[in-house]
C-alpha cells in the first residue's frame, strides 16, 4: 500500500484502492478488472467486520445470559441478543473515531481486569498435565486455525486506525503500535489457550468465561467485566465497516450534506439489526468465530497482499529466481486452502444450527 501511494503520489490510500491500483499496474489482461477488484475487496472487508460484530453480539449475549439465569430465571439466549442490540444502538450512532477511542480504552482496561481475575479459576485445581492430550488429530487442526486466526484478522480496524492517527508514522516499525498490539494479543491467546485446556480439558467451551462457575460473585464479576469490554468494542469494529462503505465519512455535516449523514445513520441501524438477526439465527460462538477467522485471514491476510505484490512487481521484476513470485504464489495457495476448508467446516455447522432454529419456530 505504501508503494501504491508512492506511485500515485498520494499521502494515503485504503486497501480497496491499493488493490485497484495494483491491478491497473499489472499485466494488461487484468488491468480492466481493477475497479471490480477494488469493489470486491470493499465487500470482503465489510463482510469480515460484519461477522466480527456478530461474534461479539453472541459472546456478550451468552455471558449475560449466564448471569441472568441466576437472578431473573431462564430466558432464551436470543432475547439477550436483542437486548444487547438495543443497548448498543446509541453507542453505534457515534460517527467520529476520536469519540470512540475513550470507549476502546475503557474496553481494554475492563477486559484485562477480567483477565486478571479469571486467573483464580485457571490456577485453582489444576490437574496433572499428563492427563491432557498434548496433540490432537490433524483433522481437528482446521477448527483451531480458524478460531486462532480470529484474533489476527483485524486488518480493517488496523488500516482505519492508522488512517485516523495524528502521527501515523508511529504505527509501523519494530516497536510500533501495530507490533506491540499484536504481541499482547498473541501472548494473551497463547496463555489462555494453554491454561484453559490444562484446567478444563475436553470440557472447555468456546469462551473460557463459560467454564467458570455461574453462582459465585467473583465469577459473575468476571463475566460482566469481559462481556462489557467486548460490548464496548462493537462500535469501533462497526465503525470500520461504515467507514469503508462511506468514503466521505469525515466530511463536516453542513446543510448540503445532511442527506448523506441521515443515510449513514440508516445504514448504521440496518447494520446493527442485521448482525442481531444473524446472531439470533445461529448463536454458535465457535462456528461463527471459525468462519470469521478463516474468511478474513484467507482474503485480507493472504490473497489481497499477495495479489497486490504480484501485480506491483510485474513491471520491475520479482528478484533473483523470481523468489517474490514464488512467495506470493505460496501465500495464495495457503489462503485458498485455508479459506475453503475453514469456511466450509464452519458453514456446515452453522447450517445445522439454523435448521434447529427454524425447527423451534
C-alpha positions as CSV (number, residue, x, y, z in Angstrom):
1,X,0.0,0.0,0.0
2,X,2.9,2.3,0.7
3,X,4.3,1.5,-2.8
4,X,0.9,2.3,-4.3
5,X,0.9,5.7,-2.5
6,X,4.4,6.4,-3.9
7,X,3.4,5.5,-7.5
8,X,0.2,7.6,-7.4
9,X,1.8,10.5,-5.4
10,X,-0.9,10.5,-2.7
11,X,-0.4,10.5,1.1
12,X,-2.7,7.7,1.9
13,X,-5.0,5.0,0.3
14,X,-7.3,2.3,1.5
15,X,-6.9,-1.4,0.9
16,X,-9.6,-1.5,-1.9
17,X,-7.8,1.4,-3.6
18,X,-4.5,-0.4,-3.3
19,X,-6.0,-3.5,-4.9
20,X,-7.4,-1.4,-7.7
21,X,-4.1,0.4,-8.3
22,X,-2.2,-2.9,-8.2
23,X,-4.5,-4.4,-10.9
24,X,-4.0,-1.3,-13.0
25,X,-0.3,-1.6,-12.7
26,X,-0.3,-5.3,-13.5
27,X,-0.5,-7.3,-16.8
28,X,-2.7,-6.0,-19.5
29,X,-5.1,-9.0,-19.1
30,X,-6.0,-7.9,-15.5
31,X,-6.0,-4.1,-15.8
32,X,-9.7,-4.0,-16.8
33,X,-10.5,-5.8,-13.6
34,X,-9.1,-3.1,-11.3
35,X,-12.4,-1.3,-10.4
36,X,-14.2,-4.6,-9.9
37,X,-11.4,-6.0,-7.7
38,X,-11.5,-2.8,-5.6
39,X,-15.2,-3.2,-5.1
40,X,-14.9,-6.9,-4.2
41,X,-12.2,-6.0,-1.6
42,X,-14.6,-3.5,-0.1
43,X,-17.2,-6.2,0.1
44,X,-14.8,-8.6,1.8
45,X,-13.7,-6.0,4.4
46,X,-17.4,-5.1,5.2
47,X,-18.4,-8.8,5.4
48,X,-15.4,-9.6,7.6
49,X,-16.3,-6.8,10.0
50,X,-20.0,-7.9,9.9
51,X,-19.0,-11.4,11.0
52,X,-16.8,-10.0,13.7
53,X,-19.6,-7.8,15.1
54,X,-21.9,-10.8,15.0
55,X,-19.4,-12.9,17.1
56,X,-19.3,-10.0,19.6
57,X,-23.1,-10.0,19.9
58,X,-23.2,-13.7,20.5
59,X,-20.3,-13.6,23.0
60,X,-21.9,-10.8,25.1
61,X,-25.3,-12.4,25.0
62,X,-24.0,-15.8,26.2
63,X,-22.2,-14.3,29.1
64,X,-25.1,-12.0,30.2
65,X,-27.5,-15.0,29.9
66,X,-25.4,-17.0,32.4
67,X,-25.7,-14.2,34.9
68,X,-29.4,-13.6,34.1
69,X,-30.2,-17.2,34.6
70,X,-29.1,-16.9,38.2
71,X,-31.2,-13.9,39.1
72,X,-34.0,-13.5,36.6
73,X,-34.9,-17.0,35.5
74,X,-34.0,-18.9,32.4
75,X,-34.8,-16.9,29.2
76,X,-33.9,-17.8,25.6
77,X,-30.4,-16.6,24.6
78,X,-31.9,-14.9,21.6
79,X,-33.7,-12.4,23.8
80,X,-30.4,-11.4,25.3
81,X,-29.0,-10.8,21.7
82,X,-32.0,-8.4,21.1
83,X,-31.4,-6.7,24.4
84,X,-27.7,-6.2,23.6
85,X,-28.6,-4.7,20.2
86,X,-30.9,-2.2,21.8
87,X,-28.2,-1.1,24.3
88,X,-25.7,-0.8,21.5
89,X,-27.9,1.5,19.4
90,X,-26.9,4.8,21.0
91,X,-23.2,3.9,21.1
92,X,-23.2,2.8,17.4
93,X,-24.6,6.1,16.4
94,X,-21.2,7.8,17.3
95,X,-19.7,8.9,13.9
96,X,-16.2,10.1,14.9
97,X,-13.3,7.9,15.8
98,X,-11.9,10.3,18.3
99,X,-15.1,9.8,20.4
100,X,-14.8,6.0,20.2
101,X,-11.2,5.9,21.4
102,X,-12.2,6.5,25.1
103,X,-14.7,3.6,24.8
104,X,-12.0,1.4,23.4
105,X,-9.6,2.4,26.2
106,X,-12.2,1.6,28.8
107,X,-12.8,-1.7,27.0
108,X,-9.2,-2.7,27.2
109,X,-8.9,-1.9,30.9
110,X,-12.1,-3.7,31.7
111,X,-11.0,-6.8,29.6
112,X,-7.6,-7.1,31.2
113,X,-9.2,-6.6,34.6
114,X,-11.4,-9.6,33.9
115,X,-8.4,-11.5,32.6
116,X,-6.5,-10.8,35.8
117,X,-9.5,-12.0,38.0
118,X,-10.0,-15.2,35.9
119,X,-6.5,-16.4,36.9
120,X,-8.1,-17.5,40.2
121,X,-10.1,-20.1,38.4
122,X,-7.4,-21.1,35.9
123,X,-4.8,-21.9,38.6
124,X,-7.2,-23.5,41.1
125,X,-7.4,-27.3,40.9
126,X,-5.0,-27.7,38.0
127,X,-4.9,-31.4,37.1
128,X,-1.8,-33.3,36.2
129,X,-0.8,-32.1,32.7
130,X,-0.2,-35.8,31.8
131,X,-3.9,-36.2,31.9
132,X,-4.3,-33.9,28.9
133,X,-3.6,-34.7,25.2
134,X,-0.5,-32.9,24.0
135,X,-1.7,-33.1,20.4
136,X,-5.0,-33.6,18.5
137,X,-5.6,-35.4,15.2
138,X,-4.7,-33.2,12.3
139,X,-8.4,-33.1,11.1
140,X,-9.2,-31.0,14.2
141,X,-6.4,-28.5,13.4
142,X,-8.6,-26.8,10.8
143,X,-11.1,-25.6,13.5
144,X,-8.2,-24.5,15.7
145,X,-6.6,-22.4,12.9
146,X,-9.9,-20.8,12.1
147,X,-10.5,-19.8,15.7
148,X,-6.9,-18.7,16.3
149,X,-7.0,-16.7,13.1
150,X,-9.9,-14.8,14.5
151,X,-7.6,-12.8,16.8
152,X,-5.3,-11.8,13.9
153,X,-7.8,-10.7,11.3
154,X,-8.4,-7.1,12.3
155,X,-6.9,-5.8,9.1
156,X,-9.9,-3.5,8.5
157,X,-9.5,-2.0,12.0
158,X,-5.7,-1.7,11.6
159,X,-6.0,0.3,8.4
160,X,-8.8,2.6,9.6
161,X,-7.0,3.3,12.9
162,X,-3.8,4.1,11.0
163,X,-5.6,6.4,8.6
164,X,-7.0,8.4,11.6
165,X,-3.9,8.7,13.7
166,X,-2.3,12.0,14.3
167,X,1.2,10.5,13.9
168,X,0.7,7.5,11.5
169,X,4.5,7.1,11.2
170,X,4.5,5.6,14.7
171,X,2.1,2.8,13.7
172,X,4.7,0.7,11.9
173,X,8.2,-0.2,12.9
174,X,9.7,-2.9,15.2
175,X,8.3,-1.2,18.3
176,X,5.4,0.4,16.5
177,X,1.8,0.4,17.7
178,X,0.8,-2.5,15.4
179,X,3.6,-4.8,16.6
180,X,3.0,-4.1,20.2
181,X,-0.7,-4.6,19.9
182,X,-0.3,-8.0,18.0
183,X,2.3,-9.0,20.6
184,X,-0.1,-8.6,23.5
185,X,-2.9,-10.3,21.5
186,X,-0.6,-13.3,20.8
187,X,0.6,-13.6,24.4
188,X,-2.9,-13.4,25.8
189,X,-4.3,-16.0,23.4
190,X,-1.4,-18.4,23.9
191,X,-1.7,-18.1,27.7
192,X,-5.5,-18.6,27.9
193,X,-5.4,-21.3,25.2
194,X,-2.8,-23.3,27.2
195,X,-4.2,-22.7,30.7
196,X,-7.8,-23.1,29.6
197,X,-7.2,-26.6,28.2
198,X,-5.0,-27.6,31.0
199,X,-7.6,-26.6,33.6
200,X,-10.8,-27.7,31.9
201,X,-9.7,-30.3,29.3
202,X,-12.3,-31.5,26.9
203,X,-15.0,-29.6,28.8
204,X,-13.6,-26.2,27.8
205,X,-16.1,-24.1,26.0
206,X,-15.8,-21.7,23.0
207,X,-15.2,-19.0,25.6
208,X,-13.4,-19.7,28.8
209,X,-15.8,-17.4,30.7
210,X,-18.5,-20.0,30.1
211,X,-16.5,-22.6,32.1
212,X,-16.2,-20.7,35.3
213,X,-19.0,-21.2,38.0
214,X,-22.3,-19.4,37.5
215,X,-23.3,-19.0,41.1
216,X,-20.2,-17.3,42.6
217,X,-19.9,-13.5,42.9
218,X,-16.3,-13.4,41.6
219,X,-17.1,-15.4,38.5
220,X,-20.2,-13.2,37.8
221,X,-18.0,-10.1,38.1
222,X,-15.5,-11.6,35.6
223,X,-18.3,-12.4,33.1
224,X,-19.7,-8.9,33.5
225,X,-16.3,-7.3,33.0
226,X,-15.3,-9.3,29.9
227,X,-18.7,-9.1,28.3
228,X,-18.8,-5.4,28.9
229,X,-15.4,-5.0,27.4
230,X,-16.4,-6.8,24.3
231,X,-19.7,-4.8,24.3
232,X,-17.7,-1.6,24.1
233,X,-15.6,-2.9,21.3
234,X,-18.5,-3.4,18.9
235,X,-18.9,0.3,17.9
236,X,-15.2,0.5,16.8
237,X,-15.4,-2.6,14.7
238,X,-18.7,-1.5,13.2
239,X,-17.1,1.9,12.6
240,X,-14.7,0.2,10.2
241,X,-17.4,-1.3,8.1
242,X,-19.3,2.0,7.9
243,X,-16.1,3.9,7.1
244,X,-15.4,1.6,4.2
245,X,-18.9,2.0,2.9
246,X,-18.9,5.7,3.2
247,X,-15.6,7.1,1.9
248,X,-16.7,10.6,2.8
249,X,-17.2,9.7,6.5
250,X,-15.1,12.6,7.9
251,X,-16.8,15.4,5.9
252,X,-18.4,18.0,8.0
253,X,-22.2,17.7,8.4
254,X,-23.1,21.1,6.9
255,X,-26.5,21.7,5.4
256,X,-25.5,20.5,2.0
257,X,-24.5,17.1,3.4
258,X,-27.3,16.4,5.8
259,X,-28.8,13.8,3.5
260,X,-25.6,11.8,3.4
261,X,-25.4,11.9,7.2
262,X,-29.0,10.7,7.5
263,X,-28.3,7.9,5.1
264,X,-25.3,6.9,7.2
265,X,-27.5,6.7,10.3
266,X,-29.9,4.5,8.4
267,X,-27.1,2.2,7.3
268,X,-25.7,2.0,10.8
269,X,-29.1,1.0,12.2
270,X,-29.5,-1.6,9.4
271,X,-26.0,-3.0,10.0
272,X,-26.7,-3.4,13.8
273,X,-30.1,-5.0,13.2
274,X,-28.6,-7.4,10.6
275,X,-25.9,-8.6,12.9
276,X,-28.5,-9.1,15.5
277,X,-30.7,-11.2,13.1
278,X,-27.7,-13.4,12.2
279,X,-26.8,-13.8,15.9
280,X,-30.3,-14.8,16.7
281,X,-30.5,-17.3,13.9
282,X,-27.2,-19.0,14.6
283,X,-25.8,-18.3,18.1
284,X,-23.0,-20.7,17.7
285,X,-19.9,-18.9,19.1
286,X,-17.3,-21.4,17.9
287,X,-18.6,-21.8,14.4
288,X,-19.1,-18.0,13.9
289,X,-15.6,-17.4,15.2
290,X,-14.1,-20.0,12.9
291,X,-16.0,-18.6,9.9
292,X,-14.8,-15.1,10.5
293,X,-11.3,-16.2,11.1
294,X,-11.0,-18.4,8.1
295,X,-12.7,-15.9,5.7
296,X,-10.9,-12.8,6.9
297,X,-7.4,-14.4,7.2
298,X,-7.5,-16.1,3.8
299,X,-8.7,-13.0,2.0
300,X,-7.2,-10.0,3.8
301,X,-4.1,-11.5,5.2
302,X,-3.1,-13.8,2.3
303,X,-4.8,-13.3,-1.0
304,X,-5.1,-9.5,-1.2
305,X,-1.5,-8.7,-0.1
306,X,-0.1,-11.4,-2.4
307,X,-2.0,-10.2,-5.4
308,X,-1.0,-6.6,-4.7
309,X,2.6,-7.6,-4.5
310,X,2.5,-9.8,-7.7
311,X,1.0,-7.0,-9.8
312,X,3.1,-4.2,-8.4
313,X,6.3,-6.1,-9.2
314,X,5.1,-7.2,-12.6
315,X,6.9,-4.3,-14.4
316,X,10.0,-4.2,-12.2
317,X,10.7,-7.9,-11.7
318,X,10.4,-10.5,-8.9
319,X,14.1,-10.7,-7.8
320,X,16.6,-13.5,-8.3
321,X,15.0,-16.8,-9.3
322,X,11.7,-14.9,-9.0
323,X,11.6,-15.6,-5.3
324,X,9.0,-12.9,-4.7
325,X,6.6,-14.5,-7.2
326,X,7.1,-17.9,-5.6
327,X,6.5,-16.5,-2.2
328,X,3.3,-14.8,-3.3
329,X,2.0,-17.9,-5.1
330,X,2.7,-19.9,-1.9
331,X,0.7,-17.4,0.1
332,X,-2.2,-17.5,-2.4
333,X,-2.3,-21.3,-2.2
334,X,-2.2,-21.3,1.6
335,X,-5.0,-18.7,1.6
336,X,-7.2,-20.6,-0.8
337,X,-6.8,-24.0,1.0
338,X,-7.3,-22.5,4.5
339,X,-10.2,-20.3,3.4
340,X,-12.1,-23.1,1.5
341,X,-11.7,-25.8,4.2
342,X,-12.2,-23.5,7.2
343,X,-15.2,-21.7,5.8
344,X,-16.8,-25.0,4.6
345,X,-16.5,-26.6,8.0
346,X,-17.9,-23.6,9.8
347,X,-20.8,-23.1,7.3
348,X,-21.8,-26.8,7.7
349,X,-22.1,-26.3,11.4
350,X,-24.0,-23.0,11.1
351,X,-26.5,-24.6,8.6
352,X,-27.2,-27.3,11.2
353,X,-27.8,-24.7,13.8
354,X,-30.0,-22.7,11.5
355,X,-32.2,-25.7,10.9
356,X,-32.5,-26.2,14.6
357,X,-33.6,-22.6,15.0
358,X,-36.3,-22.9,12.3
359,X,-37.5,-26.2,13.8
360,X,-38.2,-24.4,17.1
361,X,-40.2,-21.5,15.4
